[in-house]
Amino acid sequence: MLRIDSSTDGGLAEAGPVIATSLLRRAGSLREFFERPHGHWTSTRSFLAWCLDATLWGHVFWGDVRYEDLAPTVALLERFGPAQPYDLVSDFSRIERIDLGVFNLTRRYLVEHADRHRALLRVHSIATPPGFAGAVVAGFYGVVGIAVPWVVRHHRDPGEAFRASRHPHAAELRTEVERLSTSLVGVPPVLSALRAYLVSEVGHGPLVVERAASELGVSKRSLQRHLERAGTSFAEEHNRARVDIAKDLLCVPQISIEAVAARAGFASGSHLARVFGRVVGVTPTAYRGGGR
């Protein structure tokens, strides 16, 4: 039975969303979470961190994770963090982009604290996103440059990552963490996964709903129902992904509008202009000039 947790928990810094919870309580800040982690969760703009007990920690990342989002967490992990053997569940299935600064920061932290991880980390269960982002996540340990004695398991389904921990409350915890993260990000998991897939695949051949559904491990009809409930469509999400890529390319003055269109999967510069104007409200040229 789920209940509404309205406790202030030792000086809650600010009122958070009222979310049904039975296993985890909200900590008021990152620091408060790391000082008293057991049975608590906290969040930032792009991730949720949680700790069920001393033996099971985890996090969920979504969207575009930036260096400035993660740096304070890494600084606190260096001071606090797990103190006894534990399992870690990392849900990266909603990530849409991989920031090089985040990659390097994570690698540095792991290398500098390798002895602690070797002594304490037992199993790392990872839910990977689709497409290029998934390849980066799956290949991370291969390029870290240190021996990894703990067990690393990759899963397409976040639920499998939770079940791999074999904790007696794994199923209930998975439901609760998904409820929390969906409330915070405001985007259903399937839609987040689709957006990550589309961004990684734009420019690499035609994108059709059947291919996307297969990549996400759902049926075409199931994917369409998820999109309808979210008030969007595959065509709208495809255009959103292409426009997001075009925005990044437009920040480079040396790349012509026609080249931006080609790299972002548009048939021509005029095609880019029509879709970009409809989605963003200004032309690509105006956006490049600062009219955002």
C-alpha positions in Angstrom: 0.0 0.0 0.0 1.4 3.4 -1.0 1.0 6.4 1.2 1.6 10.1 0.9 4.9 11.1 2.7 4.5 14.5 4.1 7.3 14.4 6.6 9.8 17.3 6.7 12.7 14.9 7.5 15.1 17.0 9.4 14.8 20.5 7.9 13.5 20.1 4.4 14.9 23.0 2.4 11.9 23.5 0.1 8.5 22.0 -0.6 8.8 19.2 -3.2 6.1 17.6 -5.3 3.6 15.6 -3.4 4.3 12.1 -4.6 3.0 8.8 -3.4 5.8 6.9 -1.8 6.3 4.0 0.6 10.0 3.2 0.5 11.7 6.5 -0.1 11.4 10.0 1.5 12.5 13.2 -0.2 15.7 14.8 1.1 15.8 18.6 0.9 19.1 18.9 -0.9 21.9 16.9 -2.4 24.0 17.5 0.7 21.2 16.4 3.0 20.7 13.3 0.9 24.4 12.3 1.0 24.6 13.0 4.8 21.6 10.8 5.5 20.9 8.7 2.4 19.2 5.6 3.6 15.5 5.6 2.6 15.7 8.9 0.8 15.8 10.4 -2.6 16.7 13.8 -4.1 16.8 15.3 -7.6 18.2 18.0 -9.8 17.3 19.3 -13.3 18.4 16.1 -15.0 18.6 13.3 -12.5 17.1 11.5 -9.5 19.3 9.9 -6.9 18.0 7.4 -4.4 19.2 5.0 -1.7 17.0 2.3 -0.3 19.4 1.1 2.3 23.1 0.6 2.8 23.2 -2.2 0.3 21.3 -0.6 -2.7 21.8 2.8 -4.3 20.7 4.1 -7.7 20.0 7.0 -10.0 17.9 7.9 -13.0 19.2 10.3 -15.7 17.1 12.0 -18.4 17.3 14.5 -21.2 20.5 16.4 -21.8 22.8 15.9 -18.7 25.3 18.7 -18.4 28.6 19.0 -16.5 27.2 21.6 -14.2 24.4 19.2 -13.2 26.7 16.5 -12.2 29.7 18.3 -10.7 28.1 19.0 -7.3 27.0 15.4 -6.9 30.5 14.1 -7.7 32.0 16.5 -5.2 29.7 15.2 -2.5 30.3 11.6 -3.5 34.0 12.2 -2.9 33.2 13.2 0.7 30.3 10.9 1.5 28.9 8.0 -0.6 28.5 4.4 0.3 30.5 3.0 3.3 29.8 -0.7 3.0 29.3 -3.2 0.2 26.5 -2.3 -2.1 24.8 -2.8 -5.5 24.1 0.1 -7.9 21.2 0.5 -10.3 21.8 3.1 -13.0 18.9 4.0 -15.3 20.2 5.9 -18.3 17.3 4.8 -20.6 15.9 8.4 -20.7 19.1 10.1 -21.7 18.8 12.0 -25.0 22.4 13.2 -25.3 25.9 12.4 -23.9 27.9 15.4 -22.9 31.7 15.0 -23.2 32.2 17.0 -20.0 30.0 14.6 -18.1 31.7 11.6 -19.6 35.2 12.9 -18.6 34.0 13.9 -15.1 32.6 10.4 -14.4 35.7 8.7 -15.8 38.0 10.9 -13.6 35.9 10.2 -10.5 35.9 6.4 -11.1 39.7 6.4 -11.7 40.6 8.5 -8.7 38.4 6.5 -6.4 39.0 3.1 -7.9 40.2 1.4 -4.7 37.0 2.4 -2.9 34.8 1.0 -5.7 36.8 -2.2 -5.9 36.3 -2.7 -2.1 32.6 -1.8 -2.0 30.8 -2.1 -5.3 29.4 -5.6 -6.0 27.0 -5.4 -8.9 26.4 -2.4 -11.3 23.1 -2.9 -13.2 22.7 -0.5 -16.1 19.6 0.3 -18.2 21.0 1.7 -21.5 19.3 4.1 -23.8 18.8 3.3 -27.5 21.0 4.4 -30.4 24.4 6.2 -30.1 23.9 7.2 -26.5 23.4 3.5 -25.6 26.6 2.6 -27.3 28.5 5.2 -25.3 26.9 4.0 -22.0 27.5 0.3 -22.8 31.1 1.0 -23.8 32.0 3.2 -20.8 33.8 0.7 -18.7 35.8 -0.5 -21.7 37.5 2.9 -22.0 37.9 3.8 -18.3 41.4 2.3 -18.1 41.1 0.5 -14.8 40.4 -3.1 -13.7 36.7 -3.6 -13.0 36.3 -6.5 -10.5 32.6 -5.9 -9.8 29.8 -7.4 -11.9 28.5 -5.1 -14.7 25.2 -6.0 -16.3 23.5 -4.0 -19.2 19.8 -4.1 -19.7 17.4 -2.6 -22.3 14.6 -2.6 -19.8 15.0 -0.6 -16.6 12.8 -3.1 -14.8 15.4 -5.8 -15.5 18.1 -3.6 -14.0 16.2 -3.4 -10.8 15.4 -7.1 -10.7 19.1 -7.9 -11.2 19.8 -6.5 -7.8 17.8 -9.4 -6.3 16.7 -7.1 -3.4 13.5 -8.3 -1.8 11.8 -4.9 -2.5 13.1 -4.6 -6.1 9.7 -4.7 -7.8 8.1 -2.2 -5.4 11.2 0.0 -5.6 11.1 0.0 -9.4 7.5 1.1 -9.4 8.2 3.9 -6.9 11.3 5.2 -8.7 9.5 5.2 -12.0 6.6 7.1 -10.4 9.1 9.7 -9.0 11.1 10.2 -12.1 8.1 10.4 -14.4 6.6 13.0 -12.0 9.9 15.0 -12.0 10.7 14.9 -15.7 7.1 15.0 -16.9 7.8 12.7 -19.8 6.8 9.0 -19.9 9.8 6.5 -20.2 8.8 5.3 -23.7 8.7 8.9 -25.0 12.1 9.7 -23.4 13.6 6.6 -25.0 12.1 7.4 -28.4 13.5 10.9 -28.2 17.0 9.6 -27.4 16.7 7.1 -30.3 15.6 9.7 -32.8 18.4 12.2 -31.9 21.0 9.4 -32.3 19.6 8.1 -35.6 18.8 11.3 -37.5 20.9 11.5 -40.7 21.5 7.7 -40.7 18.7 6.6 -43.1 15.0 6.8 -43.1 13.2 6.8 -39.7 9.9 5.0 -39.6 7.7 4.1 -36.6 8.1 0.4 -37.2 11.8 0.6 -36.9 11.7 2.8 -33.8 9.2 0.5 -32.1 11.5 -2.5 -32.8 14.5 -0.6 -31.4 12.5 0.3 -28.2 11.3 -3.3 -27.8 7.6 -2.5 -28.1 4.9 -3.0 -30.8 4.1 -0.3 -33.3 0.6 0.0 -31.9 1.9 0.2 -28.3 4.3 3.0 -29.3 1.5 4.9 -31.0 -0.7 4.6 -28.0 2.0 5.9 -25.7 2.5 8.9 -28.0 -1.2 9.6 -28.2 -1.5 9.6 -24.4 1.4 12.1 -24.3 -0.3 14.3 -26.8 2.2 13.9 -29.6 3.0 11.7 -32.6 5.9 10.0 -34.3 6.0 12.7 -37.0 6.1 15.5 -34.4 8.9 13.8 -32.4 10.9 13.1 -35.6 10.7 16.8 -36.4 11.6 17.8 -32.8 14.7 15.6 -33.0 15.8 17.1 -36.4 15.2 20.6 -35.2 17.2 20.0 -32.0 20.1 18.8 -34.1 19.8 21.8 -36.4 19.9 24.2 -33.4 23.3 22.8 -32.4 24.6 23.0 -35.9 23.4 26.6 -36.4 25.7 27.6 -33.5 28.6 26.9 -35.9 28.8 29.9 -38.3 31.0 28.0 -40.8 28.3 25.4 -41.5 25.9 26.6 -44.3 22.2 26.4 -43.9 22.1 23.8 -46.7 24.7 21.7 -44.8 22.7 22.1 -41.6 19.6 20.8 -43.4 21.5 17.8 -44.8 23.1 16.8 -41.5 19.8 17.2 -39.6 17.9 15.0 -42.1 16.0 17.6 -44.1 15.6 17.4 -47.8 16.8 21.0 -48.4 17.3 24.3 -46.8 13.8 25.4 -47.6 12.4 22.2 -46.0 14.5 23.0 -42.9 13.1 26.6 -42.8 9.5 25.4 -43.0 9.8 22.8 -40.2 12.1 25.0 -38.1 9.8 28.0 -38.3 6.8 25.9 -37.3 8.5 24.3 -34.3 10.7 27.2 -33.1 8.8 30.2 -34.3 11.7 31.9 -36.2 13.7 31.0 -39.3 17.1 29.2 -39.0 18.9 32.3 -40.2 17.2 34.4 -37.4 18.0 31.7 -34.8 21.6 31.8 -35.9 21.6 35.6 -35.6 20.4 35.4 -32.0 16.7 35.7 -32.5 15.7 33.0 -30.1 
